[in-house]
């Protein structure tokens, strides 16, 4: 029985997948929790699905689900949350700009917290990407008051019970800490390593990092007012 499942959203990442297999397979051998990998193919139009199937065939701990069409990062993450059965779930981007080994840093805190997110202390992105992300994070903090500096960091660990109660909406990947707070959960951020992208192309432009997050903030405020939070005391 796996204790921890890492979701890997994939959209046209055929140039990265062999490296993803190598790095995540290596991590499963040193992981502090027994770990499995779940690829979520977000309707890739390149050779990603063929590569994913081959990787899963030769690695017992690797599995996949595949979308019929491209639905976006938030949909891929949510589908992963809905699919996993392990008590803990995390995710990492398939560009591997973060280090899977840093999951062990996050897992150290998961007993005390319900979400542990990485924060990229020394980002290796280009100036425009860094500045737009800082502005977007500032806008989001103003709306959510979640206290997080870098919700876009693609390295997180969440207790699965909390992850499965997060409602589906576009842009949810920017609001995971805030969604845990709505459930009266506890969150913390931990510094992690960050690397330049070595293959493939970035999937988010200036619109996605600035205008999109601003629009998502208004959606979050609406949902916050309508959010239902309950805890079952007993069953008969």
Order of alpha helices (4+ residues) and beta strands (2+ residues): beta-alpha-beta-alpha-beta-alpha-beta-alpha-beta-alpha-beta-alpha-alpha-beta-alpha-alpha
